[in-house]
Structures are given as C-alpha cells and as structure tokens.
Amino acid sequence: ARASGADIAKEIGGVAAEVFLSDSGCERWEEFGTKGENVVKRVPRTSWIDDEGGVHFSSSASSGEDDDGSTQKKQEWVVKNVDTLIFCSGYDYDFPFINKMSNLELSFPSGERRVQPLYEQLWHAQYPSVSFIGLPHSVVPFPLFELQANAVVSQLLLQSSSLSSSSLTEKETEGLIESEVVQLPSLPERMEQARLDAASGGPESSGRVQDTHFLGSYQWDYCRKMSRIGGVYDESMENYIATNKALYDRSGKERKQILPGKKDKYRETRFQRDDKNQTYRIIYSEMEEEKSTVS
C-alpha cells in the first residue's frame, strides 16, 4: 500500500469501526495506539478470501529472522465479517480518443499500467511528434511534467525548423543555457529502447510491467535528462531539481512518522526554498512543534 492506500484508509477510518490496510511490504499484524484510539490496522498482503467471507492475510514464506536468530515461519491471519473490500491497486491508463481508426500502434492493456512503445516514457517511439505528458507516477508531478512539456516543444521546434540542434541553439536559444538542445536518436534506437523499457519494469528493473512508469527516487535523474533534451539544463536548473529532491525527502521522512489512520500533519509544513544552496528553511511545522513540546 503506497500513499493512496494510506490516504484512503485514513479517510475511511473516520467513519468505520475497523480498517485493515493490507500492505505487501508488511510482514506482521500491526496496531497503533491504545485499543479504540486508532481503528486502522496494518496487515500483510491479502492471500485469499474463504467461502464464508473471511479475509486471509499472509506473511511471506521467509520474513527474516527473530531476535534469537531463528528464521521466521510464514504466518497467516484472518478477519471475519468484513463489510467492504476496496482495491487500492492503482490506475489503468486509457486513451479513448486513440483507436483502430487512428492508425497509431499503441498498447495500454487493462491491468498492466503500462503504455508502449514509448521512448523515455514520453514520445511515441515510432512517431515522436506524438507524446504523452504525465505518465510517470510516484513523482513530484508538476515540475516533472513541465520539464517533459519543455522537452516536447524543443523537439517540435527542431522538426519544424529543419535545423540541427547546434544551429537551433545558436539562432533560437541565445542566453537560455550552456548546453544545447539534444535531438532524439534514430528510429531504430528509439524502438529498441522502448522495447527494453517495456520489458524491464521501470528504472528499478523489477520485471513487473506495472512498474514501468514508476520513478520514485529515479525521478531526479529523469528530470535532468528531460531538461538536457529540452535545452534548459544549467546550474540554476540543477539547483532547482536538487531543492525539489530535498523537499521531497523531507516530506517523505515526515510522512513515514505518521501512523496509518492518523492526521497527515506533514502536509501542513511550510517551507521557504533556497535554490541557490539546494536547501530550504522550515517556516512552520506542526510536527516540529510537537517535538519541541515533548523535549
């Protein structure tokens, strides 16, 4: 269960008697706070549902070692009388305006969470004048999408002007950057890269097709690549991306301190950016105030 599953559990927890957040990364039954204080329980992956409606949760076959060094055995828990099941399994991509009449080869099967063939998760590998901004997930969306859009525009300008990337930089982008707009590779190279990307399972090479567009911590290098392709990568852009990462890491650290079902206090933290030094200053943080009170 990623952020969306935790968010949904929190919302439901305000009205439900009990909420069980089934997380494939969890290996044991976890309850937070005193009895009745927090209705959300974090439990391992859902394994099956029996004929009587009981929901079974199982740890992996080998989930590490106990304190005495012995290997933990697979465990199973069951919850009965569950009223509602909600699948927080993500979203499918859908492009209803692209069909057989479009004469455009594009695959996005339901359940795969993958679009192909794409070069750099953005351009149609065969027809790079067609692009799909906003497919990567688990990212800081708007800065990344803006860099994608800039990269798309830079390639359209290259095509429409019939100029080389070097000529375009000299004639069209004076004062923009130190580097040049990067032209996309040849058709065979784009198609091969698209094939490899679709099979790898994303930058982590997980092998799961559902992770093809998952970036997470890889988003920063992707942003750098988009800014280089778009011809806007310089020291200022690097500072901007690095500061985004610092803010993302800080918010993620605070979010992990929030127990499932509790108020997302980290969302109330206010920052002042300091791009020049690739850092930030905290203007207000409810979580920092709580720490000060405790100490």
N, C-alpha and C positions, 0 to 999 in steps of 0.2 A: 504494500500500500504506500503509494507516494503521497505527495502533498494533497492531491484532490481527495483521496480516500480519507485522509485525516480530517480534512475540512468538512466533508460530508458527515463523518462520524460526530464531529463537534456540533454541527447543526442539529442532527437527529437527537443527540444527547440531551438537548434542551427540552424534549417532549417525550422521549422514550423511557421505559423503565430500565432497560439494559441495551447496550450496543456492543457488538462483538466485531472488532476491527481485525479482519483476517489478513495477515501480512506474511508474504513468502519469506521475508527476511527475519521473521520472529521464530524462535525455537522453543519457547515455553509460554505458558499462560501467564499474563502479566496484569495485575490490578494496581491501580494507583490511588493513593489516599486512603482514608478510613472508609469502612463499609457505608454505603449510601452517599458518600461525598462525590464520587465520580462514577457515573454509570457506564463509562466506556472501558471495555477490557480489550487488551491487545492479545491476539491469539495467533498461532501458526497458520500455515496455509490450509485452506479448506480441501479436504481429501474426498469426501463423498457425503451424500445425503441418503439416509436409510428410508425404508418404506413407511415408517411412522413419522417422518418429517424431522428426525433428529439430524443436526448438522455436526459432522465429524471434522476435527482439526488434527493434523498430524505434524510432528517434527520430522526433520529429515532422518534418513537411516542412521547417519553418524553425525551428531551435532556437537562434536568437540569432546572435551574431557571434563570430568568432575574435578573438584578440588583435590581429591586423592589421586588424581592421575588416571583413573579408570575411564574407559570410553563410555559415553552416554548412549543408551539404547533408544531406539525410536519410541516416541510416546504418542498417545492419542487421547483427545478429549472430545466430549460430545455435549451439545447443548440441545435441549428439547424445547418444544413449544415456541419455536421461532415464528413470528408472525410474517416478517417480510425479509426477502433477500434483495440486496442492491449490489449489482455488479459494477464496481469502480475499476473497470478494466481498460479505461481509455476510450479513445475515439477512433472511428474509421475516417479515412479521407474520402471525399466524394466530390466529383465534378460533373454534375448533371448536364452541363452545357457541352460536354465532350462526349460524343457517341460515335457510332459507326459512320455516320454521315460526315464527321469531322475530318476523316482521312488522316488521323493522327494516332500513331501507336502509343497508347498509354495504359499502364496496368496499375490498378489500385484495388485488389480483391478485398472483400469484406473479411475482417479478422486479422489481416496482415499488418495493418498500419504502415504500409509501405507504398510509395509511388515510384514507378520506374518506366522507362530508363531516364535517369536524371544525372547530369554532371554537376558535381558539388552541391547536390540536394537542392538545386535551383533551376538550372537550364535543362530543357529537353535536349537529350544528348544528340539527337539527330537533327532537330530543328531549334537551334539556340535562340531564335527570335521569340520563342515561346518559353516563358519562365513561370515559376510557381513560388512566389514570395510567401514566407511564413510557415513552411512545413516543419522545420526543426522544432523539437519540443524539449522541455526541461531546460529552458534558457531564460535570460532576461530578454523578453520579446522585442520591445520597440527599438532599442538601439541596434540589435542584430538585424531586424527587418529593414531598418533604414539603410544599413550598410549593404544588405542584399539589393535593395532598390537602386542604390547608387551604382553598384556593380552592373546591374542590368542595363541602366541608362548608358553607362560607359561603353558597353558592348554594342548597343544600338547605334550610338554615335559613330563608333568605329565602322560599323557596317554601312551606315547611310552616307558617311563622308568618303568612303573608299580610301581612307588614309591609313598608313601604318601606325602602330601605337606610338612610335617615336615622333612621327610627323604631327600626330594629334596632340601630343604633349607640348611640342614646340609652338604650335599655332593656336591651340584651343584652351590649354590649361595653364597658361603662364601664371606663376605665383601660387598655384594650387599646392604642389607637393615637390619633394625632392625626387621621388621615384616616378616612373612612367605608368600609364595605363597598361595593364597586362592583357594581351589578346588571348582568347580561349584557344586551346590546342586544336589539332585537326580532328575531323570527324572520326576516323578510326580510333584515335586516342580517347576521345570523349566516350565513344560507345564502349570501349574496353573498361574504362574507369567506372562507367555507370554499371556495367555488369559486375565488376568486383565489389562495388559499394552495395549493390542489391543483395549480394550473397554473404557479405561479411557480418551483417548485423550491427552496423554502425561503427563509430571510431574505436569502440572497445573490442570490436571483433568478437562479439558474444556468440555469433552464429544464429541468434534469434532474429528472424526477419522483422519482428515487431519493434526491434531496437534500431532499425535502420536510420531513423531520423532523430534518435536520442543523442543529445550532445552533452548536457551536464557540464562537467569541468573542461570538456573539449571545446566549448563554445568560444573561448577567448582566442585560441589559435584560428578558429574558423572566422571570427570577426577580423583578425589580422589579415587572413587570406582574402576575405571579401574587400577589405579596404585597399589591399595591394592591387587586386584585379580592377577595382574602381578608380585607382589612381589617387587615393586620398590618404595613403599611409605615410605619416611623418611622425616626428617626435610628439607633436600635440595629440595625434590620434592614438599613439601608444599610451600616453598618459591618461587619455580618456578611457581606453579599454581597461588599463590596469586599475584605475579607480573604480570602474564598474565591478571588476572582479573583487576588489577589496570590500565594497559594499555588499555584494552578493555573498561573500564568505561570512561577513559579519552577521548578516540577516539569517543565513543558514545555521550558524552557530547558536544564535538566539532561539531560532525555531525549534532546534533539537532539544532545548531545555524545557519546552512547553510539553506538558503531559497530554496524551491524547484525550480530547474532550474538554480541555481547559481553554480559557480565553487566549487568543493569539496576541499576546501583549507585544510581541516583537514588531507587529505591524504598526504600532504607534510610535516607534522610534523615529526620530527626525535627525537628518544628517545635513551637514554643510560640506560640499565637495571641496577638495583641494587637489585638482587635477595635476597641477604643476609638480606636486610632491607625491602623486599617486596614492593619496590617502583621503581622510575625511575627519571631520570633527562632529561629535555627537552633541546635538543641541538639546535633545530631550529623549530620555529613555525611561519608561516605567519600570523596566527590569533592573536598570542600574540603580534606580531609587530604592527598589526593594532590597537590593544587595547592601546598599548603604545603611538601610534601616536595620537589617539583620546584624551587620557587623558592628 
